[in-house]
Amino acid sequence: MDVQLRETGNGGDLVYMTRDLKTIYGFQNMAYLGMFGGNEEQSTPFKRLDTEQGFDWYGNSFFGSDPNTFFNSETERALNNTPLTSQGRQIIIDAVKSDLQFMKDFSTVQVAVEIVATNVVVIGVKILQPDSLLDKNYLFMWDALKKELDLSETVQNIQKRFGFDYTLNFQFEDI
């Protein structure tokens, strides 16, 4: 079966498409998993008491004790709990940078966040893989009213949705 990662409103699911397995050699899923793949309720602590109950993502226990490898969904937490203001935008940028910090060791990553409507945020992630001359750009559109992520949006769709004169004015920042 051809398997694709799709946003389903609960951190993503693998969806079978055909009868063959599909290998992904690019980094296209890494940004999504970094920002939305952990548990939005709690980050994994650096140290935990044996008697302490954990509410973080169970998968982080497989990564050992290196906090740079943990998936904590700080971005998803920030999107759910931060007012969409200029100060809130900076909090979201910081969360995205924190979630994608693990990619810095093997690629060049830049991020941008823009509030495009009263309840809509667009996160842009630009990734330059090693030994590549072209960077890849990914858009993640978050509707705060619906608490929903849309991975299918393109710049053209966003421009049509929010007006003909609207252009994304991303100011990318290095992680």
C-alpha positions, 0 to 999 in steps of 0.5 A: 500500500502507498502510505501518506501522512495526512492531517486528521485533526489529531496529530496526523494519521497514515493513510493507505492509498495503493498497494505499494509502500512509498519511501520518502527521501525528502524532509517534507514530513519532518517539519509537520511531525516536529510541530504537530507530532508530539503531545500538545498537553505537556513537554517531556521534562529533562528529568522525571521522578520514578513516581511521576506520571507523564502526560507527554508524548510516549514516543519520546521515551524511545529517544533516550534522554537527549531533549533535542530529539523530543517531539513536544508540539510547542507550536500546536500548544502555542497556536491553541493557547496564544492570542493572534496578536503581534506579540502572539505571533512572536510566541508562535515563531519561537515555538516553531523554532524550538520544535524544528531545532532538531533539523538544524544539525542536518539542514538549513531551516528558516521559518516565518509566521504571518497572521493573514486574517482574524483567526488564521495563521500561516506558517512558512518553513523553508528547508535546504537539504544537504547537497541540494541547490534548491530549497523547499517551501512548506505552508501550514495554515492554522484556523484558530476558530476551527482549531484545524490545520490545513496542509493543502493550501498554496500561496495562490489559494491563500491569495484567492481566499483573502483577496486579490491584492493580498500577498504573503509577506514572509520574513524568514528567520533562521533557526 
